[in-house]
Amino acid sequence: MARGLSPGGKLHTIELRGEDASISRTNIEKSGVSDSIIVHEGDARQIIPTLAFDWDLIFIDADKTSYIDYYELTLPRLRAGGIIIADNVLFHGQVLAQEIKGKNAAAIHAFNELVLNDNRVEQVMLTIRDGLMLIRKKTE
């Protein structure tokens, strides 16, 4: 992703755990694109509101029970026509079950329903692997 940025563009990533952030920083340094990537460490729900800029692309792949929180925190700051990519929206097929069991499957199902009914966006679900949802913010 960093190699595809426009000149001067930045990629921000948020890692909850210090160990994961450290591994990310090491791998980013090895990749030679560390000047384009900023690693934030901590709870994304607390970090996102402190980032004072708008985004063109957002990728959500985190704790499933917080997908709605991340969506609602980022959508207002996503530029019109911008894209959110949400990973794992099929959650091992569990969201398709007649009776949805487990907190993660229930949370992803609720997220999918929220996005489906959100008139601020257009969306398409790709059924590759564990499911990706491409969510485009309407230009109004």
One Martini backbone bead per residue (centre of mass of N, CA, C, O) as a GRO file, in nm:
protein
  140
    1MET     BB    1   0.057   0.063  -0.020
    2ALA     BB    2   0.296   0.263   0.004
    3ARG     BB    3   0.382   0.241  -0.304
    4GLY     BB    4   0.085   0.378  -0.395
    5LEU     BB    5   0.141   0.651  -0.316
    6SER     BB    6   0.141   0.960  -0.321
    7PRO     BB    7   0.317   1.219  -0.306
    8GLY     BB    8   0.330   1.256   0.049
    9GLY     BB    9   0.200   1.019   0.143
   10LYS     BB   10   0.016   0.843   0.408
   11LEU     BB   11   0.042   0.565   0.633
   12HIS     BB   12  -0.179   0.438   0.875
   13THR     BB   13  -0.130   0.246   1.177
   14ILE     BB   14  -0.295   0.027   1.420
   15GLU     BB   15  -0.169  -0.098   1.734
   16LEU     BB   16  -0.245  -0.231   2.033
   17ARG     BB   17   0.019  -0.390   2.061
   18GLY     BB   18   0.351  -0.357   2.119
   19GLU     BB   19   0.457  -0.608   1.972
   20ASP     BB   20   0.315  -0.550   1.701
   21ALA     BB   21   0.442  -0.272   1.654
   22SER     BB   22   0.735  -0.370   1.648
   23ILE     BB   23   0.708  -0.560   1.409
   24SER     BB   24   0.610  -0.349   1.210
   25ARG     BB   25   0.855  -0.161   1.221
   26THR     BB   26   1.061  -0.367   1.126
   27ASN     BB   27   0.924  -0.434   0.851
   28ILE     BB   28   0.916  -0.145   0.743
   29GLU     BB   29   1.218  -0.095   0.745
   30LYS     BB   30   1.286  -0.334   0.548
   31SER     BB   31   1.105  -0.213   0.301
   32GLY     BB   32   1.175   0.113   0.259
   33VAL     BB   33   0.886   0.285   0.378
   34SER     BB   34   0.907   0.451   0.656
   35ASP     BB   35   0.840   0.749   0.546
   36SER     BB   36   0.513   0.652   0.488
   37ILE     BB   37   0.487   0.521   0.785
   38ILE     BB   38   0.255   0.515   1.063
   39VAL     BB   39   0.279   0.400   1.396
   40HIS     BB   40   0.028   0.316   1.614
   41GLU     BB   41  -0.027   0.286   1.974
   42GLY     BB   42  -0.333   0.133   2.060
   43ASP     BB   43  -0.649   0.250   2.084
   44ALA     BB   44  -0.838   0.336   1.817
   45ARG     BB   45  -1.070   0.492   1.969
   46GLN     BB   46  -0.848   0.706   2.071
   47ILE     BB   47  -0.677   0.778   1.811
   48ILE     BB   48  -0.859   0.874   1.578
   49PRO     BB   49  -0.950   1.158   1.703
   50THR     BB   50  -0.633   1.269   1.683
   51LEU     BB   51  -0.658   1.263   1.370
   52ALA     BB   52  -0.614   1.567   1.168
   53PHE     BB   53  -0.764   1.412   0.907
   54ASP     BB   54  -0.825   1.289   0.594
   55TRP     BB   55  -0.948   1.015   0.392
   56ASP     BB   56  -0.936   0.774   0.116
   57LEU     BB   57  -0.843   0.511   0.291
   58ILE     BB   58  -0.984   0.225   0.465
   59PHE     BB   59  -0.876  -0.040   0.692
   60ILE     BB   60  -1.061  -0.311   0.841
   61ASP     BB   61  -0.871  -0.519   1.091
   62ALA     BB   62  -1.015  -0.627   1.381
   63ASP     BB   63  -1.204  -0.621   1.629
   64LYS     BB   64  -1.524  -0.721   1.575
   65THR     BB   65  -1.681  -0.561   1.813
   66SER     BB   66  -1.559  -0.266   1.673
   67TYR     BB   67  -1.646  -0.196   1.382
   68ILE     BB   68  -1.860   0.021   1.431
   69ASP     BB   69  -1.678   0.221   1.569
   70TYR     BB   70  -1.474   0.259   1.335
   71TYR     BB   71  -1.678   0.350   1.127
   72GLU     BB   72  -1.794   0.601   1.285
   73LEU     BB   73  -1.510   0.742   1.318
   74THR     BB   74  -1.428   0.749   0.997
   75LEU     BB   75  -1.652   0.841   0.797
   76PRO     BB   76  -1.647   1.157   0.846
   77ARG     BB   77  -1.320   1.147   0.734
   78LEU     BB   78  -1.412   1.058   0.467
   79ARG     BB   79  -1.399   1.111   0.160
   80ALA     BB   80  -1.561   1.172  -0.101
   81GLY     BB   81  -1.530   0.855  -0.261
   82GLY     BB   82  -1.428   0.692  -0.052
   83ILE     BB   83  -1.273   0.397   0.107
   84ILE     BB   84  -1.386   0.104   0.270
   85ILE     BB   85  -1.221  -0.182   0.407
   86ALA     BB   86  -1.368  -0.485   0.510
   87ASP     BB   87  -1.282  -0.752   0.700
   88ASN     BB   88  -1.444  -1.053   0.768
   89VAL     BB   89  -1.771  -1.045   0.675
   90LEU     BB   90  -1.818  -1.375   0.704
   91PHE     BB   91  -1.708  -1.521   0.942
   92HIS     BB   92  -1.675  -1.831   0.850
   93GLY     BB   93  -1.999  -1.818   0.770
   94GLN     BB   94  -2.163  -1.738   1.036
   95VAL     BB   95  -2.349  -1.498   0.914
   96LEU     BB   96  -2.531  -1.732   0.747
   97ALA     BB   97  -2.672  -1.842   0.969
   98GLN     BB   98  -2.968  -1.892   1.110
   99GLU     BB   99  -2.796  -1.904   1.381
  100ILE     BB  100  -2.619  -1.673   1.550
  101LYS     BB  101  -2.302  -1.735   1.695
  102GLY     BB  102  -2.137  -1.537   1.874
  103LYS     BB  103  -1.992  -1.229   1.911
  104ASN     BB  104  -1.845  -1.194   1.638
  105ALA     BB  105  -2.071  -1.272   1.444
  106ALA     BB  106  -2.276  -1.067   1.553
  107ALA     BB  107  -2.104  -0.814   1.497
  108ILE     BB  108  -2.074  -0.852   1.190
  109HIS     BB  109  -2.370  -0.860   1.124
  110ALA     BB  110  -2.431  -0.574   1.232
  111PHE     BB  111  -2.239  -0.431   1.044
  112ASN     BB  112  -2.361  -0.520   0.775
  113GLU     BB  113  -2.641  -0.395   0.830
  114LEU     BB  114  -2.556  -0.105   0.868
  115VAL     BB  115  -2.428  -0.063   0.588
  116LEU     BB  116  -2.670  -0.150   0.413
  117ASN     BB  117  -2.853   0.099   0.568
  118ASP     BB  118  -2.652   0.325   0.471
  119ASN     BB  119  -2.705   0.634   0.298
  120ARG     BB  120  -2.386   0.728   0.281
  121VAL     BB  121  -2.352   0.454   0.116
  122GLU     BB  122  -2.179   0.214  -0.081
  123GLN     BB  123  -2.191  -0.149  -0.149
  124VAL     BB  124  -1.969  -0.445  -0.157
  125MET     BB  125  -1.943  -0.797  -0.158
  126LEU     BB  126  -1.671  -1.011  -0.124
  127THR     BB  127  -1.633  -1.379  -0.154
  128ILE     BB  128  -1.344  -1.379  -0.057
  129ARG     BB  129  -1.268  -1.584   0.155
  130ASP     BB  130  -1.379  -1.392   0.442
  131GLY     BB  131  -1.447  -1.128   0.329
  132LEU     BB  132  -1.526  -0.823   0.156
  133MET     BB  133  -1.589  -0.472   0.204
  134LEU     BB  134  -1.698  -0.218  -0.011
  135ILE     BB  135  -1.698   0.130   0.089
  136ARG     BB  136  -1.870   0.411  -0.045
  137LYS     BB  137  -1.872   0.740  -0.029
  138LYS     BB  138  -2.079   0.963  -0.098
  139THR     BB  139  -2.104   1.273  -0.295
  140GLU     BB  140  -2.416   1.394  -0.307
   0.00000   0.00000   0.00000
